[in-house]
């Protein structure tokens, strides 16, 4: 099992991170870097978790797995009620956890939802989700981030091409790509309401971003503005898309896509009359805790990047799968 080298400096400069295997933002040119860490960190294929050998091999090859019914109808209904409650909480709207669309008062994202709702906490802590994450990451896991992404009818804006690991590495100090995300449909994801798109195989290539990270950059980047820092290099995206193609993920409520943290992904805006709302949860290995940001003036707030490494408790059951 490969190990990572934590940052040795305290500022976003190339000299401070001489051993950084994934240089980004402090570079002057976006030169793609081959991944130097495993994708599937577990031991024997099919052992120690709910995924079989074929599923592990597929995830290792493509960087993602899709599920038709990761959540039960009962769980989806409970989550839907919480979406409505949280979305209508006027006091919550005034906090930094809530990000509004850049051109309207519609909610774009609500962060750290597992701390706001027992329903969401039960879902992200369930063995149906966390058990898969443990198997892929080869260790106990903790919640790095959770959020609900709302794409309002007619108003939902785009998410440009990016690798989450590029952001988590540069702005949060995540040493290695030993994390994964689950995007779970809480409303139907259709081709015309802005579903997730992933470039298969892109998880094996790190595409750096060029441009220094401004202080409190998250306040702009979370609005989906097309800014240099954190945006994947267009030439790099084009080359990988031409080589591997692009997959679009649609599905009924309860369906989900699990993907590696270094996958290049995006979603278009929603101009349809049908909202698209997804629960998004990130599991990080307890052996991959956050350190000093590799290319940012200071760490992002805890509701975006959890620094408390508290393992998700094992429950001995797997509801929803």
C-alpha positions as CSV (number, residue, x, y, z in Angstrom):
1,X,0.0,0.0,0.0
2,X,1.4,3.4,-1.0
3,X,2.0,6.1,1.5
4,X,1.8,9.8,1.0
5,X,4.2,12.6,1.9
6,X,2.5,15.5,3.8
7,X,3.3,19.1,2.9
8,X,6.6,20.4,4.5
9,X,5.9,24.1,4.0
10,X,3.3,26.5,5.4
11,X,2.6,28.6,2.3
12,X,1.4,27.9,-1.2
13,X,4.8,28.0,-2.9
14,X,6.6,25.5,-5.0
15,X,9.6,25.6,-2.7
16,X,7.5,24.6,0.3
17,X,6.2,21.5,-1.4
18,X,9.2,19.9,-3.0
19,X,7.8,16.4,-2.4
20,X,4.2,17.2,-3.6
21,X,3.3,14.4,-6.1
22,X,0.3,16.5,-7.3
23,X,1.6,20.1,-7.9
24,X,-1.2,22.5,-8.7
25,X,-2.0,26.3,-8.7
26,X,1.6,27.3,-7.8
27,X,2.6,25.8,-11.2
28,X,3.0,28.0,-14.3
29,X,1.7,25.4,-16.8
30,X,-0.9,22.7,-16.5
31,X,1.1,19.5,-17.2
32,X,-1.0,16.4,-16.4
33,X,0.5,14.0,-13.8
34,X,0.0,10.3,-13.6
35,X,-1.6,9.1,-10.4
36,X,1.0,7.7,-8.0
37,X,-1.5,6.1,-5.5
38,X,-3.9,3.2,-5.7
39,X,-7.6,3.5,-6.7
40,X,-8.8,0.5,-4.8
41,X,-6.9,0.3,-1.5
42,X,-8.5,-2.9,-0.2
43,X,-6.8,-6.3,-0.1
44,X,-8.2,-9.4,-1.7
45,X,-10.8,-8.6,-4.5
46,X,-14.3,-9.0,-3.2
47,X,-13.3,-9.4,0.4
48,X,-14.3,-7.3,3.4
49,X,-17.2,-5.4,1.9
50,X,-20.4,-5.5,-0.2
51,X,-18.7,-5.1,-3.6
52,X,-17.7,-8.2,-5.6
53,X,-14.6,-8.6,-7.6
54,X,-16.2,-7.4,-10.9
55,X,-17.5,-4.3,-9.2
56,X,-14.1,-3.5,-7.7
57,X,-12.4,-4.1,-11.1
58,X,-14.9,-1.8,-12.8
59,X,-14.3,1.0,-10.2
60,X,-10.6,0.6,-10.5
61,X,-10.8,0.9,-14.3
62,X,-13.4,3.6,-14.8
63,X,-13.2,5.5,-11.4
64,X,-16.9,5.1,-10.7
65,X,-19.8,2.7,-10.0
66,X,-23.5,3.4,-10.5
67,X,-26.3,1.9,-8.4
68,X,-30.0,1.8,-9.2
69,X,-31.4,1.7,-5.7
70,X,-28.8,2.6,-3.1
71,X,-31.5,4.2,-1.0
72,X,-34.9,2.7,-0.3
73,X,-38.1,4.5,-1.1
74,X,-38.7,5.1,2.6
75,X,-35.2,6.7,2.9
76,X,-35.8,8.9,-0.2
77,X,-39.2,10.1,1.2
78,X,-37.5,11.0,4.6
79,X,-34.7,12.8,2.8
80,X,-37.2,14.7,0.6
81,X,-39.1,15.9,3.7
82,X,-35.7,17.1,5.2
83,X,-34.9,18.9,2.0
84,X,-38.1,20.9,2.2
85,X,-37.6,21.6,5.9
86,X,-34.0,22.8,5.5
87,X,-34.8,24.8,2.3
88,X,-37.5,26.7,4.2
89,X,-35.4,27.5,7.3
90,X,-34.9,31.3,7.0
91,X,-32.4,31.4,9.8
92,X,-30.2,28.8,8.1
93,X,-30.3,30.8,4.8
94,X,-28.3,33.5,6.5
95,X,-25.4,31.2,7.4
96,X,-22.3,30.3,5.3
97,X,-23.5,26.7,5.1
98,X,-26.1,27.8,2.5
99,X,-24.9,28.9,-0.9
100,X,-27.4,30.7,-3.2
101,X,-27.4,30.7,-6.9
102,X,-25.3,33.6,-8.3
103,X,-28.2,35.2,-10.1
104,X,-31.2,34.4,-8.0
105,X,-32.3,33.7,-4.4
106,X,-32.7,30.0,-5.1
107,X,-30.6,27.6,-3.0
108,X,-27.6,26.1,-4.8
109,X,-26.0,24.0,-2.0
110,X,-26.4,23.4,1.7
111,X,-23.3,22.0,3.4
112,X,-22.7,19.7,6.4
113,X,-26.3,18.4,6.2
114,X,-25.5,15.3,8.3
115,X,-24.9,17.8,11.2
116,X,-28.2,19.5,10.5
117,X,-30.5,16.5,10.2
118,X,-30.7,13.1,11.9
119,X,-32.2,11.7,8.7
120,X,-29.2,12.6,6.6
121,X,-26.8,11.5,9.4
122,X,-28.4,8.1,9.4
123,X,-28.0,7.8,5.6
124,X,-24.4,8.8,5.4
125,X,-23.5,6.7,8.5
126,X,-25.3,3.6,7.2
127,X,-23.3,0.6,6.3
128,X,-24.9,0.6,2.9
129,X,-22.8,3.6,2.1
130,X,-19.9,3.7,4.5
131,X,-19.3,-0.1,4.1
132,X,-18.6,0.5,0.4
133,X,-16.3,3.4,1.2
134,X,-14.3,1.3,3.7
135,X,-13.9,-1.5,1.2
136,X,-12.6,0.8,-1.6
137,X,-10.4,2.9,0.7
138,X,-9.1,0.0,2.7
139,X,-9.6,1.5,6.1
140,X,-12.0,3.1,8.5
141,X,-13.5,6.3,7.0
142,X,-14.9,9.6,8.2
143,X,-17.1,12.3,6.6
144,X,-14.9,14.8,4.9
145,X,-17.9,16.7,3.5
146,X,-21.7,16.4,3.1
147,X,-24.1,18.6,1.2
148,X,-27.3,18.8,-0.7
149,X,-27.0,20.2,-4.2
150,X,-30.3,21.8,-5.3
151,X,-30.7,22.5,-9.0
152,X,-33.9,24.5,-9.1
153,X,-36.2,24.3,-12.1
154,X,-35.2,27.0,-14.7
155,X,-32.6,28.4,-12.3
156,X,-30.0,25.7,-11.5
157,X,-26.6,26.8,-12.6
158,X,-23.7,24.6,-14.0
159,X,-20.8,23.0,-12.2
160,X,-17.7,23.3,-14.5
161,X,-15.2,20.5,-15.2
162,X,-13.0,19.9,-12.1
163,X,-11.4,17.3,-9.9
164,X,-12.5,17.5,-6.3
165,X,-9.1,16.2,-5.2
166,X,-7.4,19.2,-6.9
167,X,-9.5,21.4,-4.6
168,X,-9.1,19.2,-1.5
169,X,-5.4,18.9,-2.0
170,X,-4.6,22.5,-2.7
171,X,-7.1,24.2,-0.3
172,X,-7.7,21.6,2.4
173,X,-4.3,19.8,2.6
174,X,-5.6,16.3,1.6
175,X,-2.3,14.4,1.0
176,X,-3.5,11.6,-1.3
177,X,-6.5,10.8,-3.5
178,X,-7.8,8.3,-0.9
179,X,-11.3,9.6,-0.8
180,X,-14.5,9.0,-2.7
181,X,-17.8,10.7,-3.3
182,X,-21.4,9.5,-3.6
183,X,-23.9,11.5,-5.4
184,X,-27.4,10.2,-4.6
185,X,-30.5,11.2,-6.5
186,X,-33.3,12.5,-4.3
187,X,-35.3,13.7,-7.4
188,X,-35.2,12.1,-10.8
189,X,-32.0,12.9,-12.7
190,X,-32.8,13.3,-16.3
191,X,-30.7,14.2,-19.4
192,X,-32.2,17.7,-19.5
193,X,-32.1,18.8,-15.8
194,X,-28.3,18.9,-15.3
195,X,-27.2,15.4,-14.4
196,X,-23.7,14.4,-13.4
197,X,-21.1,13.8,-16.2
198,X,-17.8,12.0,-15.6
199,X,-14.9,11.3,-17.9
200,X,-14.2,7.5,-17.4
201,X,-10.5,6.8,-16.6
202,X,-9.7,10.4,-15.8
203,X,-9.1,9.4,-12.1
204,X,-5.7,8.1,-13.2
205,X,-4.5,11.5,-14.4
206,X,-4.1,14.6,-12.2
207,X,-4.8,17.7,-14.2
208,X,-3.3,20.8,-12.4
209,X,-4.9,24.2,-12.3
210,X,-2.9,27.3,-13.0
211,X,-3.5,30.4,-10.8
212,X,-2.9,31.2,-7.2
213,X,-5.6,30.6,-4.7
214,X,-7.0,33.9,-3.3
215,X,-7.9,34.2,0.4
216,X,-11.4,32.9,1.1
217,X,-11.6,31.7,-2.4
218,X,-14.4,29.3,-1.5
219,X,-16.8,32.2,-1.3
220,X,-16.5,32.6,-5.1
221,X,-15.7,29.1,-6.3
222,X,-18.8,27.6,-4.7
223,X,-20.9,29.9,-6.8
224,X,-19.7,28.1,-9.9
225,X,-17.9,31.0,-11.4
226,X,-15.5,30.1,-14.2
227,X,-12.4,31.2,-12.4
228,X,-8.8,30.0,-13.0
229,X,-8.0,28.5,-9.6
230,X,-9.6,25.1,-9.3
231,X,-10.9,24.9,-12.9
232,X,-9.5,22.0,-14.8
233,X,-7.3,23.0,-17.8
234,X,-9.4,22.9,-20.9
235,X,-6.7,21.2,-23.0
236,X,-6.4,18.5,-20.3
237,X,-10.1,17.9,-20.2
238,X,-10.4,17.8,-24.0
239,X,-7.5,15.3,-24.3
240,X,-9.0,12.9,-21.7
241,X,-12.5,13.2,-23.1
242,X,-11.3,12.5,-26.6
243,X,-9.5,9.4,-25.2
244,X,-12.1,8.1,-22.9
245,X,-15.4,9.7,-23.8
246,X,-18.0,11.2,-21.3
247,X,-20.6,9.4,-19.3
248,X,-23.8,11.0,-18.2
249,X,-25.7,9.6,-15.2
250,X,-29.5,9.7,-15.0
251,X,-31.7,7.7,-12.7
252,X,-34.7,7.6,-10.4
253,X,-34.7,8.8,-6.8
254,X,-32.5,6.5,-4.7
255,X,-30.1,5.8,-7.5
256,X,-26.5,6.9,-7.0
257,X,-23.0,7.2,-8.5
258,X,-19.9,6.6,-6.4
259,X,-16.8,8.1,-7.9
260,X,-13.1,8.5,-7.1
261,X,-12.1,12.0,-5.8
262,X,-9.8,12.6,-8.8
263,X,-12.4,12.0,-11.5
264,X,-13.0,14.9,-13.8
265,X,-16.7,15.7,-13.6
266,X,-19.2,18.4,-14.3
267,X,-22.9,19.1,-14.8
268,X,-24.8,21.5,-17.0
269,X,-27.3,24.1,-15.9
270,X,-31.0,23.2,-15.4
271,X,-33.2,25.2,-17.7
272,X,-36.0,22.5,-17.6
273,X,-39.1,22.8,-15.4
274,X,-37.9,19.8,-13.4
275,X,-35.7,20.4,-10.3
276,X,-32.7,18.1,-9.7
277,X,-31.7,17.6,-6.1
278,X,-28.9,15.2,-5.0
279,X,-27.3,14.3,-1.7
280,X,-23.5,14.4,-1.9
281,X,-21.3,12.8,0.7
282,X,-17.5,12.4,0.7
283,X,-15.7,9.7,2.7
284,X,-12.0,10.1,3.4
285,X,-9.7,7.4,4.9
286,X,-8.8,8.0,8.5
287,X,-5.2,7.3,7.3
288,X,-5.4,10.4,5.0
289,X,-6.2,13.3,7.4
290,X,-6.0,16.9,6.2
291,X,-2.8,18.8,6.8
292,X,-1.5,22.2,5.7
293,X,-3.1,23.4,2.4
294,X,-0.7,22.7,-0.5
295,X,-1.6,25.8,-2.4
296,X,-3.9,28.2,-0.4
297,X,-3.3,30.9,2.2
298,X,-5.3,29.0,4.9
299,X,-7.6,26.0,5.3
300,X,-11.2,26.2,4.3
301,X,-13.9,26.2,7.1
302,X,-14.8,22.9,8.7
303,X,-18.3,22.7,7.2
304,X,-16.5,22.4,3.8
305,X,-13.5,20.2,5.0
306,X,-13.9,18.4,8.2
307,X,-10.7,18.2,10.2
308,X,-12.1,16.0,13.0
309,X,-11.2,12.5,12.1
310,X,-14.0,10.6,13.8
311,X,-14.6,7.2,12.1
312,X,-18.1,6.4,11.0
313,X,-19.3,3.8,13.4
314,X,-20.0,0.3,12.1
315,X,-23.6,-0.7,12.4
316,X,-23.6,-4.3,11.3
317,X,-26.4,-3.8,8.8
318,X,-26.7,-2.6,5.2
319,X,-30.1,-0.9,4.7
320,X,-31.0,0.1,1.1
321,X,-28.9,-2.4,-0.8
